[in-house]
Amino acid sequence: MHRLAKVYLTGAGPGDIELLTLKALRVIREADVIIYDRLVNRDILKEAKEACECIYVGKANRHHIMPQEEINRLLYEKALIFKNIVRLKGGDSVVFGRGGEEALFLASKGIDFEFIPGITSAISVPEMANIPITHRGKSASFRVVTAYEAPEKGYAQIDWKIFKEDETIIFLMGLHQLRTICTQLINIGKPKTYPIAVISRGSRKDEKVLIGTLENIYEKAKSLPTPVLIVVGRVIEIREEIMEKVSCHIFRHL
């Protein structure tokens, strides 16, 4: 093993390259190998040096280029040869990114590693769509949930009863579960008119934001391109107020 080898478990942010942290940018520029996921903005890879080896190990819905166990092994094998290895993930590497699993594997093999936090999409994508995830009088807390359930693989199922309060709920990886999300929230007592937003390709140039209710959002949003983030909560009403004030301001200055 290269005595100075180190693996950087790095968050790439939500997609907008300008939301990459300075520390992440530094290790990307110094990397000998970058092992990156599907949600990483490919323009970030242009910052790597010419000799850097870039390896794609992306995962789409039910389709994995490389199983997690093989990704772990790949990180280890590259650390035996190279000095600087960057494991690059969209958002933050430990917010449903399996960065913790990779850290445990590397530690078990005696490989030095470091977490480099990224701006998680759970907060940044709603914010950039003018939806603050907390707001006085609307929501004093928020909860981030993976909408992907696979009990046959041992993944925990969602306990829907915990969503009864008026806190903001952020669902990641939820487009294919959108109908279920709406149905379950109505079943626990939320009004059919309760606000929900679906944000496709958040923070990118082709971002699309759809606003609706638990009753009608599925038909509006079911065909959106992924990645998709879902926001449920009364904070969405703040976006509507913001957009209305912006429109009035523009109209007055025409």
N, C-alpha and C positions, 0 to 999 in steps of 0.2 A: 504493500500500500504506500502511496505517496505520503510522506510523513506530514506534509502541510495541507493535505487534502481537506476540503471543507465543502459541505453541501448547504446552499442557502435556500431555505423553504420560503419562497418569495411571493407576495401578493402583487398582482399586476394592476389592481384597481378595476373599476366597472367597465372600462372600454375606451373612454376618452384618454388618449395618450398623455395629455397634460395632467391627468390625475395620478400618474405614476409618481411614487415618492423618489426623492433624491437618492436615498440609500439604495433603493431597488435599481435605479438607473446606473449607479456606480457599479454594483456587482454584475449587472448585465453586460456592461462594457468591459469588465475584467474577466468574464466567463470563458472557460475553455469548452464547456458543454452547457447547453440550455435544453432542458426537457420541459416541454410546454403543453398546455391543455387547449381545448377547443375555444374557450371563452376569452383567450388572450388575444388582444389586438395585434395582428401580425406586423403592423408598423413598428411595434416595439422591438422586434427582432432585428430591424435595420440598425439599431444602436449597438449590436454585438460586433466584435472585431471580425475581420474577414475569415480568420482561421477557426472561428468558433463552430462547433458542431451543434446544429439545432435538430432536435428529435421531437416529433409530434406524437403524443400519446393520448389524444383527445377522446372524450367520452360523449356520445350523444344518447338520446333516449333508447335504452336497451341495446345499444351497440357500442362496444368498447374496442378501440383499436388494440389496446393492450390491457389485460386484467391488472388489478391493483397489485397483486403479488409479483407480477413481472415488472411493473414499474419500480417497486421496492428493490427488486434484484438489479434492475438497470442502474439505479442510483448507486448501489453498492459497487457494481462492477466499474462504473465510470470513476468512482472515488479511488479505486485501486490504481488508476492510470493517470488521472488528471488532478490538477491543483484546485481549480475553482469550478464547482458544478452548481448551476442555478436550476432549481425546480420551480417553474413559473406557472402560477395558477391565476385565473380570473378572480377579481375581488380580493378577498383575504384567504389565505391558505387553510385556515382552521375553521372558517364559517362554512360548514358543510363541504369542506374541500379535502378532507381526509389527510390534512397536513399532520395531525397528531399521530395517525397510524404510521406515516412515513418517518416521523421523528423517533417513534418507538423502535421501528425496525433498524434505523441507522444507529441508534444508541446500543441496540443489542449486538451490533456488529463492530462496535468501537469506532464508528465514523463520526468525526466532528461535524456538527451542523449548527445552523443559526436560523431562527425565525425572523423574517423581515415582513412586518405587517403591511397589508395593503388596504386601501379604502374599500370597505365592503359595499357591495351593491345594495344590501338591505337598507342602508341609510342614504347613500349617495344618489341612487337612481330615483327614489321618490322626491328627494330634495331638489334635484335638477329638473324635475317635472313640476316644481312649485307645490309639492305636497310635504309640509313639515311633519315628521312622524310623531312629534308631540307638540301640543299647543295649549296654552292656558284656556281652560273652559271647554276644551274638546277631548283631550287625552293627556293623562299624566304619566302614561307608561306605554311601552311597546313590547311586542313579542315577535321573535323571528322563528319561523317554522319551516321545515322542509315538507313540501307537499308530497314527496315521493314515499309511498308506503310499500314495503315488500315483506310482510310478515313471514312468508315462506323462507326468506333468507335471514330471519332473525331481527329485522329492523322493527323498531317499536311502532305501533299503530298510534295514530293521533287520538288523544282523549278530547273529544270535541266540547265536553262540558266546561273545560277551562276557559273557553272563549266567551262566556256569558257577559263579562264586564265590557264597558265601553273603552277598552284600550285599543291601540292600533295594532293590527296583525299584519305582518309581512310574510307572505308565502313565497318561498323560492322553489324553482323547478315545478311550477304548478299548472301550466297550461292544460296538460292532459287530465288534470284533476279538477278543473275549474267548475264543471257542473256539480261534482261531488262536494266541493267546498261550499258552494252556494246552498245546496240542498241541506247539508249538515248544519250550517249556521242558521238557516231558517228553522230547522227542526229543534234547535235548542232555544228558540224564542226570539231571535233577531228579526226585526220587521223585514218584509220583502223589499221595502223601499230603502233599506240600509245601504249607505254608499260604498262603492267598491271601484277601484281603478286597476286597469291592466296596462302595464308598460312593457312594450316590446323593444328590445335592443336599446335599453336605456343608456343614456349619455353619448350615444353614437349619432352620426349625422342622419341616419335613417330611423331615428327613434319615433315611435308612435305611442300616443297615450289615449286610452279609451276610458271614459267615465260612465258609470251606470249604477244600477242597483243589483242587489242579490237576485232579483227576479228576471232582469233582462240582459245582464252582462254576458252570459254565455253565448248567445246568438251574435252579439256584437263582436266578440273577441276570439271566437273559437278558431279562426283561420289565421291569426297573427303569427308572424315568424318568431321563432325562439332566438335567444333566450328571452323569457318573459318573467316579470316580477308582478305579484299581485298585492295590492294594498287594500285592506278593509278597515274602515273607521271613519269617524266624523271629521278627522283632519282633512279629508278630501274636500269638505266644504270650504276650507281656507283657500284651496286652489281656485275654486269657483269665484270666491270673493276677489282674489288677486287678479284673475283674468278679466273680471268685470271692471275693476278699477283701471286696469291697463287699457282696456278697450275704450272706456270713457275718456281717459286722458288723451289717447290718440285722436278720438273723434273731436275733442275740443280744440285740437291743434291743427285740424285739417283746414 
